[in-house]
Amino acid sequence: MIRESLTEIRHTLHQYPDLSGGEQATAERICTWLAPTRPDRLHREIGGHGVLAIYGDESHPLILFRAELDALPIQEASNLSYRSDFAGKAHLCGHDGHMTMLIGLARRWHDHPVAGVRLGLILQPAEETGQGAAAMLADPIMQDLKPHRVFACHNIPGEALGHVLLRKGPITAAVHSTVLTLKGQSSHAAEPHLAHSPNRAIAQLLLAAESMTRADRTDPSFTVVTPIHTLIGGQAYGTTPGQGEIHLTLRAADDNRLATLQTLLLAYANKLAVQDQLNLEHTILEAFPASINDPDAIDEVILAIQDASLELSHLPAPYAWGEDMGHFLATWPGALIGLGSGVDLSPLHHPAYDFPDDLLDTGIDLFYHLLQRYQKS
């Protein structure tokens, strides 16, 4: 049987992306590629379409590594021979590369198993929507695990290729999306004074988003409020709208600060609603807790970096984006690791972004050296 190269695997994953919650085909491909590595346990359909593979003797400490199955609902803009076959779906965050690293790690384990340790691979669904990690953790199979550590990496465009980026404590922000719905009463457009319209409240909330933003990530008061979508009334030109909604993404340096930011936003929105005789409803969607790296795990990663002869930088502040890995790190000690993917690479979620194949071996080497660090535990 001919073994596909890791580059070919990554390109296949890139060409056939699945969106959050619909990763059946991607999960099946992963299982097909893992089968020749002979996992001792291979579980499918965990928390949706999640995959869990475990290698090694049950008596040894378990070290978990996690990657993401899902792509983004964005149209790819590239001339790659392996560009997405599906309109409006693309791997523009590097999850195709992260998955491929775990397949490569499984292959290396199969060829050179590490004595005295177990290897576990988590391929989680729905990372982009902040739902997959929590769903997997709710599964009894996952609840029975007692791992010593859990690790993941994320590629970082704008940083030198292969450079490892670490931080003790928070490494990604706490993030969620808030939908504010304002319901009042419509009127004729010729008589707007007779309406209870959301127009003014939504306009003021848009301005408030800017005033509530403190974008310096090195500042402990870092917060970002980003308007994502608004809807007021409809294309009925004779009617003053009586209902509207505004969608915002909130992010802060940690979970407590995010909760405070949400409270402040709701208090202001409620004040506006009372002024204009509106009923206010709110919903929180796509919640990502801050990813908090365990200090001991980071020290162990530093030793593995030295073993693998890689370059290291310590991050002065958490990244502003959210990461579903935060749920795993709130459950088990471990770390989210940054890997530089090139100073000239398009940014994450950009239509022209493509994970660099040269980074695959770097991630596999780092993870394998981490495993070796625990072989006498």
N, C-alpha and C positions, 0 to 999 in steps of 0.2 A: 504493500500500500504506500503510495506516494504521500509524503507529509507536506501539506501546503506551507509555504513560508509565512512568517508572521506578517510580513508586508502584504501578502495576498489576502490574508485573513482580515487585516485592517481595512483594506480597500473594499472587500466584499461587504463588511459591516457598514462602511460609508455609503456604498452604492444602494443598499437596501435598508434604509432607516425605518424605525417604528416610533410613533409618538407615545407619550406617557399614557400608560394604561392599556396600550395595544401592542405590547412587545412580544407577542407569541412567537413570531417567526425568528426574531433575534434570539430569544431564549433557546429555541430549538437548535439554531445554528451553534450557539455556545455549547450546548450539551453534546452535540455531534463532535465538535472539536475537542471537548474534554474527555470523551469516552476512551480514546486510545491511551490517555494518561492514567486510566484505571483508578478512579477515586474509590475509596472504601465506602463512601456514602455519597449519593447524588440525589438531591431533592429538587423537584420542580414545583412550579405554581405556588410559591410561598409569598403571601401578601400580594397576590395578583400573579404576575408572571416571573417572580423572583426565582433564582437558582442558588442552591447551596451545595458546594462540593467539599468533602473533607477527606484528607489523606493521613494515614498513620495510625499508630496504636492508641487506643482510647485512654491508656494510662499516662500519656505524655501531655504536656501543656499545649493548648491550642492557640495558635496565632492566626487571626483572621485578616484577610485582605479584601477590600470591597471596591467594586467598580459599578458603573451605571449603565443600564440597558437603553435608555430612551434618547431620542433625538429632539429637535426643536421644530415648531411649526413656522419655519422661515423658508423662503425660496432661496436655494443656493444660486450664487452667481459665480460660476467658474467654468473653465474649459477642460477640467480634469477628465481623463479617460474613465474614471470610476465615480464620476459625479452622481448625485442622487438620481435614481430612476423615478422618484415620486415627486410630483409637483407639490410645493409647499411643505416638504419635509426634508430635513437635512441634519447631519451631524456637524454642528457648527460650534460645539463646546468641547470636543475632544473625547466624548464618551466612547467613540469607536476605538481610539487609542488606549484608553484606560482598560477597556475590556480585553483588548489584545495583549496588554501587559500581563493580565492574570492568566490568560491561556499560555503565554510564554513561561510564566512562573510554574504553572502546572507541568509543562513539558520538562523544565529543568529539574523539578522535583522527581518526576518519573525517571529521568536519566541519572540523577544524582540525589537521592533522598537524603534528608538531613536527619541524623540519628537523634533520638531523644526528644523529638518535638512533633507536633501535628500541624499540618497546613490546612487552613480553611479558606475557601473562596466564596464571597458573597457577590452575586450579580443582581443588583436591585432595580426594580422598575420605578417609574414615576419620580425620578429625582428632580426633574425640572419643575414639577408642581408641588414639591415638598410633601408628598403623600407616601412615597414608596418605602422609605426606611421605617416609619412608624407602623405601616401595614405588615412589613416583614417581622418586625419585633413582636407584633401581637400574635404571631403564629406559634402554636405550642412547640414546634420543632426548634424554633429559634430561642424560645424561652428556656428550653432544656440545656442550651449551650452555656458553658462556663469558661469563656476564653480568657487567656492571660492578657492578651492585647488585641486591639483591632486597629488596622492601618488603612489609609487610602492616600492616593496622590491626586493632585489636579495640576494639569499643565497651565503655565502662566505665560501668555504672550507678552512681549516687551522685555523679558528677562533673558539673559544669555542661555543658549541651548544647553541643557543638561545640568545647569546650576541648580542646587537644591536650596529651597527657601523654607526656613523653619521659624516657629514662634511658640514659646511656652504660653499657656493660657489661651485666650480667644485668638483665633486665626481668621475666622470669618464672622461677619456681622449677624445679628439677630434681625430677621426680616419677616414681614408679612404684608399681605394686601388687604386693604379695607374698602368696602363698598358702602357708601352713605347714600341712602334713598330718602328723598324729601317729597312728601305728598301733601298737596294743598287743594286748591280749587281753581279751575280754569275760568276764563271769562272771554268775552269778545275782544279781539285784538284792538278794537277802537276804544275799549274801556278797561285798560290794564289795571286801573286803580280798584276795580271790583274783584280782581283775582287775588288768590293767595298763591303767588308764583314762586318757584324755587330759583328764578333767574338771579336775583341779587345774592342769595345765600351761596350759590355755586360760584359766582364770580368772586365773592369774598374768600371762599375756601381755596380757590386757585391762587389768590394772592397770599393767603396764609401759608400755603405749602412752601412758598419761597422764603417767607420770613422765619419759618420753623426749621429751616435747613442750616446745618453747621457742617460743611462738607470736609473739613480738615480731619482726616482719619487719625492723626496723632493727638488730637484733642479729646480728652475723656468725654466731653459733651457732644461728640460727633453724632449727628442725626441727619437723615436725608428723607424728605417727603417729596415724592414724585407723582404728579398727576399722570395717570395712565389713559383714562377714558372718561368722557362726560356724555350725558344724554339728557337733553331738555326738550320736552314736548315732542312734536313731530312736524311733518311738512303740511301743516294745516294753517294757512297764512291768515286766516281770519280768527285765530284762537290764541289767546295768551296762555302759555303752558301752565298747567296746574301740578305737574309732577316732573321730577328729574332725578338723576343720580350722578355721583362722581366716584370714580375708582382711583385709589391712591396706593402707592407702595411706600411703606414705612420701614426704615432701617436705623439701627442704632448699634453702639459698640457691644452691648450685652442685652440679655433678656429683660433685666430690670429696667434699663433705660428705655427699651422698646415699649414696655408696659406703661411707663410714665408718659412717653410720647403719645401713645394711643389715648390715654386718659385726657391729656391736654387737647388733642384734636377733637375728641367727642364732646368735651365740655364746650369748646368754641362752636362746634356744629350745632349743639343743642341750643346755645344762646341765639344763634342766627335763626334756628327753626322757630323758637318762641317769638322772636321779633316779628316774623312774617307769617305767623299762624300756620306753621307746617308741622306735619308729623314726621319725626326722624326715626329711621330704622338703620341698623348697621350690621354688617356681616364681615367676618374675618376669613380670608382664604389664603391658601398656599403659605402656611406658616413654617419658617425655618428657624429653629433655635440657633444661637451662636454655637460654632464649633469650638470646643474648649479642649486644647491639647494637654495631656497629662505630662507634668514636668519630667517624671522618670522615663516615660516613653520617649520624650524628645532627647533625653540624654542617651538613650539606647540607639536612636536614629543617628545621632552624631557619631557614635562609634561605628555604626554600619557605613556611614558616609566615608569615614576614614578608611575602613576596610576596603571599600570599593573605589578609593582614590578619586572621589568626586569633590567638586567645589561647593562650599557652603556659605550662605548669607543668612543673617538673623533679621527678621522683619521687625521694624519699629512699631508697627500698628497692624490691626486686623485688616483684611480685605473688606471692601464695602459690600461685596455680594454675599448672598446666602448660599448655604450648602446643606443638603439633607443629611450629610455625614454627622451633623450635630446631634441627631437622635441616637446614633450608635455610640458617640462619644459621651453622651449623657447616661448611657447604660453600662458601658464597659470602658476601661482605661485604654487609651491609645492616642493616635495622632493623625491629623490631616497634614500632608506634606505637599509643598509646592515644588514643581519642577519647571524650570525655565524652558520655554518652547521656542525661543528665538526673538531677538530684538526687533526684527523686521516683519514678524508674523502679524497677520491681521488680528484684531482683538476678538475675544470670545463673543459669540452670537453675531458676528459680522457675516454678511452673505458670502464673502470670499474666504472665510477662515477655513484652514485645513490642517489637521493634526500632523506634525512632522514625523515621518517614519523613523528618522534617526534618533528619536527620543525613546523608542521602544526598549532597546537594550539597556538604556540608563535606568529606566524604571524597574525592569526585571532584575538587573544587577543589585540595585538598592534593596529591593524586597528580599532577594535570596540571601544577601548578607545579613539582613535583619533576622531571617529565620536561623541562620547559623549562630547569631548572638544568643539565641535561646536554647541551643541544643543540649546544654548541660543543666538547664533549669530543673 
